[in-house]
């Protein structure tokens, strides 16, 4: 039975259920927990000790808007004296009269301003929150659907709203449990409902960051990528005619379009992870989205473009079967033949055989555990690649041969870690 982690490690772990601790001197002045947001002071403190203690709640952490200091005995009376010593007088850039601690009323003012910005943006998109005062049942459901349809007119509008609503919620949570938050409970709930509806209908998938999309690992002997929480999209199971009919009959065409776009983005992400030579599909997809966002295409045209693009991806996804190759072998084959190289049918078959034999050799003999960490094993992989690619047809010049050796080695180095990863999804 494994021992429980020390108490300090538990508290530093933001995912651990331990949330409250009572401490004395050491953890207040020499203990760094960026996720810590609230400190209660119930003992006298001065000078350096006071400054360090306050700083415990002032560390930056994802999702954290501020740190909260609850002073039970009037410790802040000594704050100005501490600042005089460790602030402006020490050359720290703190001017006379400045204080790192502000009353919660300043945070309330920030929240009020954030809500004003978000509601103004929403009003400009045609959302009238006053309608919710009398709306019941189906009317409320329709209000949320209409609000989503109004927000997702393009990617910029969607991202702006999600950012504004997210900022409101962070500030709202930062004020809790202060009763001052009660004033903003209803409008925050309305904004978060729209945000949740948007994310539920059209989950965010960013296909613009190619490096992140291609950042995966293939274990030696297996083709695998890290387990994903998102459902794998099977384009072959989509009834495109039924999808077109649904689009034509709905009042929420932007929402249907965003759903399809999100599904395509997820599928494209999966396909890029399997084979980075499919980058041209990513570029085409991004261009379609950019044209739509620039209002150069209406939603009907964009939807039809997405349908056609999804069908193209479906054909591409089945290309490995048509070529009588595995997805791994197809990735190597594409590296060896793209950009387009003029090959006869016989030469094409020879390249396929080279790809198959290379992967077999690497998996059986070269991709040992942690092969990338040792110069000798790296060199062995490089030699194996050169030996296998030496069997390429005469159509490959010496210069092209060297270039392909480098490309294939880079592909193997980036994607075949040689580490055993038990959490993966096989493709």
LUMKOL-842729 format. One record per residue (C-alpha): residue number from 1; x, y, z. Coordinates in nm, 3 decimals. Example, Ala and Ser with C-alpha at 12.3 -4.5 7.8 and 13.67 -1.06 7.14 Angstrom:
<nodes>
1,1.230,-0.450,0.780
2,1.367,-0.106,0.714
</nodes>
This chain:
<nodes>
1,0.000,0.000,0.000
2,0.152,0.331,-0.109
3,0.209,0.607,0.147
4,-0.007,0.918,0.137
5,0.173,1.228,-0.002
6,0.295,1.481,0.255
7,0.047,1.747,0.362
8,0.233,2.025,0.180
9,0.225,1.832,-0.150
10,-0.149,1.773,-0.113
11,-0.214,2.142,-0.060
12,0.002,2.241,-0.356
13,-0.198,2.007,-0.582
14,-0.486,2.218,-0.717
15,-0.687,1.902,-0.796
16,-0.659,1.760,-0.442
17,-0.970,1.791,-0.220
18,-0.764,1.945,0.063
19,-0.870,2.311,0.057
20,-0.822,2.459,0.407
21,-0.517,2.447,0.634
22,-0.425,2.621,0.960
23,-0.062,2.728,0.964
24,0.192,2.909,1.179
25,0.505,3.092,1.064
26,0.681,2.871,0.809
27,0.403,2.817,0.557
28,0.312,3.185,0.560
29,0.651,3.318,0.461
30,0.833,3.035,0.287
31,0.563,2.830,0.117
32,0.464,2.889,-0.245
33,0.119,2.770,-0.360
34,0.010,2.968,-0.670
35,-0.344,2.826,-0.654
36,-0.398,2.963,-0.301
37,-0.646,3.250,-0.326
38,-0.752,3.329,0.032
39,-0.557,3.394,0.352
40,-0.711,3.460,0.692
41,-0.495,3.663,0.933
42,-0.554,3.623,1.307
43,-0.215,3.716,1.454
44,-0.005,4.033,1.457
45,0.245,4.069,1.172
46,0.488,4.339,1.068
47,0.740,4.436,0.805
48,0.889,4.156,0.593
49,0.671,3.882,0.745
50,0.355,4.077,0.664
51,0.465,4.147,0.307
52,0.558,3.784,0.240
53,0.234,3.655,0.390
54,0.020,3.879,0.172
55,0.221,3.769,-0.131
56,0.115,3.406,-0.073
57,-0.230,3.489,-0.213
58,-0.097,3.714,-0.488
59,0.058,3.447,-0.711
60,-0.065,3.407,-1.069
61,-0.263,3.090,-1.144
62,-0.498,2.992,-1.432
63,-0.854,3.108,-1.364
64,-0.748,3.312,-1.062
65,-0.850,3.677,-1.074
66,-0.727,3.796,-0.736
67,-0.612,3.698,-0.391
68,-0.828,3.767,-0.086
69,-0.688,3.871,0.253
70,-0.930,3.850,0.547
71,-0.793,4.059,0.835
72,-0.945,3.973,1.174
73,-0.728,4.189,1.399
74,-0.630,4.497,1.200
75,-0.295,4.380,1.065
76,-0.318,4.626,0.776
77,-0.247,4.911,1.015
78,0.115,4.804,0.983
79,0.102,4.774,0.603
80,0.210,5.130,0.522
81,0.509,5.096,0.754
82,0.606,4.771,0.582
83,0.573,4.934,0.240
84,0.793,5.221,0.351
85,1.067,4.970,0.426
86,1.020,4.713,0.149
87,0.837,4.919,-0.115
88,0.948,5.257,-0.244
89,1.241,5.289,-0.002
90,1.386,4.961,-0.127
91,1.370,5.065,-0.491
92,1.087,4.821,-0.560
93,0.894,5.069,-0.770
94,0.618,5.124,-0.514
95,0.539,5.491,-0.481
96,0.448,5.661,-0.156
97,0.084,5.597,-0.071
98,0.055,5.295,-0.302
99,-0.081,4.972,-0.157
100,-0.088,4.618,-0.299
101,-0.416,4.555,-0.117
102,-0.746,4.706,-0.225
103,-1.095,4.690,-0.078
104,-1.338,4.446,-0.237
105,-1.541,4.739,-0.359
106,-1.279,4.784,-0.633
107,-1.347,4.428,-0.749
108,-1.721,4.494,-0.747
109,-1.661,4.797,-0.970
110,-1.461,4.579,-1.208
111,-1.744,4.327,-1.223
112,-2.002,4.598,-1.287
113,-1.793,4.731,-1.576
114,-1.739,4.379,-1.719
115,-2.112,4.311,-1.708
116,-2.183,4.642,-1.880
117,-1.942,4.554,-2.161
118,-2.092,4.207,-2.203
119,-2.455,4.318,-2.199
120,-2.379,4.599,-2.444
121,-2.219,4.346,-2.679
122,-2.517,4.114,-2.638
123,-2.767,4.394,-2.702
124,-2.585,4.484,-3.022
125,-2.640,4.124,-3.133
126,-3.013,4.155,-3.067
127,-3.032,3.986,-2.725
128,-3.284,4.147,-2.486
129,-3.245,3.999,-2.137
130,-3.558,4.179,-2.014
131,-3.763,3.924,-2.211
132,-3.662,3.661,-1.954
133,-3.863,3.840,-1.686
134,-4.188,3.700,-1.828
135,-4.064,3.408,-2.037
136,-4.162,3.059,-1.925
137,-4.118,2.707,-2.060
138,-4.078,2.694,-2.438
139,-4.034,3.072,-2.455
140,-3.723,3.052,-2.237
141,-3.585,2.761,-2.439
142,-3.638,2.962,-2.756
143,-3.469,3.265,-2.599
144,-3.148,3.068,-2.537
145,-3.152,2.915,-2.886
146,-3.208,3.259,-3.043
147,-2.927,3.405,-2.832
148,-2.682,3.137,-2.949
149,-2.785,3.190,-3.311
150,-2.724,3.566,-3.269
151,-2.380,3.526,-3.113
152,-2.230,3.274,-3.355
153,-2.260,3.490,-3.666
154,-1.884,3.441,-3.704
155,-1.583,3.319,-3.509
156,-1.485,3.666,-3.389
157,-1.827,3.732,-3.236
158,-1.833,3.390,-3.071
159,-1.483,3.425,-2.924
160,-1.556,3.779,-2.804
161,-1.870,3.673,-2.620
162,-1.708,3.366,-2.465
163,-1.419,3.582,-2.344
164,-1.647,3.854,-2.202
165,-1.881,3.608,-2.030
166,-1.585,3.413,-1.894
167,-1.435,3.729,-1.745
168,-1.768,3.817,-1.580
169,-1.789,3.474,-1.419
170,-1.430,3.490,-1.289
171,-1.491,3.828,-1.126
172,-1.827,3.712,-0.988
173,-1.667,3.407,-0.824
174,-1.386,3.624,-0.688
175,-1.637,3.840,-0.499
176,-1.818,3.544,-0.342
177,-1.926,3.489,-0.068
178,-1.962,3.865,-0.020
179,-2.332,3.972,-0.025
180,-2.233,4.236,-0.281
181,-2.235,3.955,-0.540
182,-2.613,3.914,-0.502
183,-2.672,4.216,-0.725
184,-2.510,4.034,-1.018
185,-2.630,3.677,-0.966
186,-2.913,3.685,-1.220
187,-2.726,3.849,-1.509
188,-2.421,3.629,-1.451
189,-2.645,3.322,-1.465
190,-2.798,3.444,-1.793
191,-2.458,3.505,-1.952
192,-2.323,3.169,-1.837
193,-2.630,2.989,-1.972
194,-2.566,3.133,-2.319
195,-2.197,3.047,-2.291
196,-2.274,2.689,-2.186
197,-2.529,2.653,-2.468
198,-2.270,2.771,-2.723
199,-2.004,2.530,-2.596
200,-2.257,2.246,-2.581
201,-2.373,2.303,-2.938
202,-2.036,2.386,-3.091
203,-1.736,2.271,-2.880
204,-1.426,2.479,-2.946
205,-1.167,2.299,-3.157
206,-0.871,2.512,-3.266
207,-0.716,2.370,-3.582
208,-0.498,2.674,-3.637
209,-0.218,2.551,-3.412
210,-0.060,2.285,-3.632
211,0.224,2.221,-3.389
212,-0.026,2.127,-3.119
213,-0.228,1.911,-3.355
214,0.082,1.716,-3.453
215,0.216,1.690,-3.098
216,0.151,1.324,-3.031
217,0.343,1.007,-2.968
218,0.351,0.671,-3.141
219,0.478,0.393,-2.919
220,0.733,0.154,-3.063
221,0.541,-0.121,-3.238
222,0.205,0.055,-3.219
223,0.040,0.345,-3.396
224,-0.140,0.542,-3.129
225,-0.227,0.888,-3.013
226,-0.311,1.009,-2.664
227,-0.659,0.927,-2.544
228,-0.897,1.211,-2.621
229,-1.209,1.309,-2.429
230,-1.381,1.402,-2.755
231,-1.579,1.141,-2.947
232,-1.414,1.015,-3.262
233,-1.598,1.148,-3.565
234,-1.690,0.900,-3.838
235,-1.781,1.096,-4.150
236,-1.895,0.782,-4.327
237,-2.187,0.757,-4.083
238,-2.322,1.103,-4.164
239,-2.631,1.119,-4.385
240,-2.546,1.434,-4.578
241,-2.881,1.450,-4.756
242,-3.066,1.439,-4.426
243,-2.828,1.706,-4.294
244,-2.907,1.930,-4.591
245,-3.282,1.885,-4.538
246,-3.252,1.968,-4.169
247,-3.053,2.279,-4.250
248,-3.310,2.396,-4.505
249,-3.601,2.358,-4.260
250,-3.450,2.505,-3.941
251,-3.463,2.860,-3.807
252,-3.115,2.810,-3.660
253,-2.898,2.770,-3.967
254,-2.591,2.926,-3.807
255,-2.612,2.681,-3.518
256,-2.638,2.384,-3.756
257,-2.347,2.521,-3.956
258,-2.135,2.561,-3.645
259,-2.213,2.205,-3.539
260,-2.095,2.073,-3.874
261,-1.787,2.295,-3.869
262,-1.698,2.170,-3.520
263,-1.739,1.804,-3.626
264,-1.517,1.861,-3.928
265,-1.257,2.038,-3.714
266,-1.242,1.741,-3.477
267,-1.213,1.494,-3.764
268,-0.944,1.705,-3.933
269,-0.753,1.719,-3.606
270,-0.757,1.339,-3.584
271,-0.650,1.300,-3.947
272,-0.363,1.547,-3.912
273,-0.235,1.356,-3.612
274,-0.225,1.043,-3.823
275,-0.061,1.203,-4.125
276,0.083,1.555,-4.127
277,0.108,1.563,-4.509
278,-0.266,1.635,-4.497
279,-0.179,1.994,-4.411
280,-0.336,2.107,-4.741
281,-0.677,2.007,-4.602
282,-0.615,2.223,-4.298
283,-0.521,2.518,-4.518
284,-0.835,2.475,-4.729
285,-1.052,2.453,-4.416
286,-0.898,2.766,-4.266
287,-0.948,2.954,-4.592
288,-1.317,2.858,-4.602
289,-1.364,2.982,-4.245
290,-1.176,3.305,-4.313
291,-1.395,3.381,-4.615
292,-1.710,3.316,-4.412
293,-1.589,3.532,-4.122
294,-1.512,3.811,-4.368
295,-1.878,3.800,-4.484
296,-1.775,3.702,-4.835
297,-2.000,3.394,-4.813
298,-2.347,3.367,-4.664
299,-2.436,3.088,-4.428
300,-2.607,2.873,-4.695
301,-2.302,2.877,-4.922
302,-2.069,2.809,-4.627
303,-2.283,2.515,-4.515
304,-2.272,2.361,-4.864
305,-1.894,2.416,-4.877
306,-1.863,2.232,-4.545
307,-2.071,1.942,-4.676
308,-1.847,1.909,-4.981
309,-1.533,1.937,-4.769
310,-1.656,1.672,-4.525
311,-1.712,1.436,-4.817
312,-1.357,1.505,-4.938
313,-1.223,1.415,-4.594
314,-1.425,1.095,-4.601
315,-1.256,0.992,-4.925
316,-0.913,1.086,-4.787
317,-0.974,0.886,-4.470
318,-1.033,0.571,-4.676
319,-0.728,0.625,-4.900
320,-0.507,0.394,-4.693
321,-0.744,0.105,-4.763
322,-0.753,0.192,-5.132
323,-0.372,0.197,-5.140
324,-0.350,-0.135,-4.950
325,-0.152,0.035,-4.672
326,-0.193,0.090,-4.300
327,-0.232,0.448,-4.178
328,0.131,0.433,-4.057
329,0.256,0.312,-4.392
330,0.047,0.570,-4.574
331,0.209,0.849,-4.372
332,0.556,0.729,-4.483
333,0.437,0.675,-4.841
334,0.297,1.029,-4.855
335,0.622,1.173,-4.722
336,0.809,0.992,-4.998
337,0.573,1.096,-5.279
338,0.462,1.449,-5.189
339,0.486,1.706,-5.337
340,0.385,1.513,-5.645
341,0.668,1.304,-5.792
342,0.621,1.156,-6.136
343,0.615,0.779,-6.085
344,0.503,0.488,-6.297
345,0.261,0.237,-6.149
346,0.550,-0.003,-6.100
347,0.760,0.263,-5.924
348,0.467,0.353,-5.702
349,0.444,-0.008,-5.590
350,0.817,-0.006,-5.518
351,0.777,0.301,-5.294
352,0.494,0.132,-5.107
353,0.715,-0.170,-5.046
354,0.993,0.055,-4.919
355,0.751,0.217,-4.671
356,0.631,-0.123,-4.547
357,0.980,-0.269,-4.508
358,1.113,0.042,-4.337
359,0.845,0.042,-4.069
360,0.885,-0.331,-4.014
361,1.262,-0.293,-3.967
362,1.230,0.005,-3.735
363,0.966,-0.155,-3.515
364,1.131,-0.492,-3.489
365,1.491,-0.380,-3.447
366,1.550,-0.008,-3.398
367,1.277,0.167,-3.199
368,1.393,0.042,-2.861
369,1.288,0.197,-2.534
370,1.403,0.561,-2.512
371,1.591,0.534,-2.841
372,1.598,0.913,-2.883
373,1.805,0.963,-2.568
374,2.119,0.789,-2.695
375,2.333,0.896,-2.987
376,2.405,0.536,-3.084
377,2.038,0.434,-3.116
378,1.951,0.756,-3.299
379,2.230,0.687,-3.548
380,2.106,0.329,-3.589
381,1.759,0.455,-3.681
382,1.905,0.705,-3.926
383,2.116,0.436,-4.095
384,1.815,0.204,-4.122
385,1.617,0.480,-4.293
386,1.897,0.550,-4.540
387,1.939,0.181,-4.617
388,1.566,0.135,-4.679
389,1.528,0.449,-4.888
390,1.827,0.344,-5.095
391,1.582,0.102,-5.260
392,1.370,0.388,-5.397
393,1.323,0.395,-5.778
394,1.570,0.569,-6.010
395,1.324,0.859,-6.036
396,1.465,0.982,-5.706
397,1.780,1.188,-5.763
398,2.060,1.186,-5.505
399,1.948,1.526,-5.382
400,1.585,1.414,-5.349
401,1.697,1.093,-5.177
402,1.888,1.292,-4.912
403,1.591,1.522,-4.862
404,1.350,1.232,-4.815
405,1.588,1.065,-4.569
406,1.581,1.380,-4.357
407,1.202,1.412,-4.379
408,1.138,1.051,-4.282
409,1.388,1.063,-3.995
410,1.224,1.379,-3.864
411,0.883,1.211,-3.886
412,1.008,0.907,-3.694
413,1.188,1.121,-3.436
414,0.885,1.340,-3.369
415,0.623,1.067,-3.358
416,0.781,0.742,-3.236
417,0.884,0.803,-2.880
418,0.992,0.453,-2.781
419,0.806,0.498,-2.452
420,0.531,0.265,-2.342
421,0.209,0.459,-2.311
422,-0.077,0.254,-2.172
423,-0.339,0.523,-2.229
424,-0.397,0.544,-2.600
425,-0.650,0.495,-2.871
426,-0.549,0.274,-3.160
427,-0.626,0.377,-3.518
</nodes>
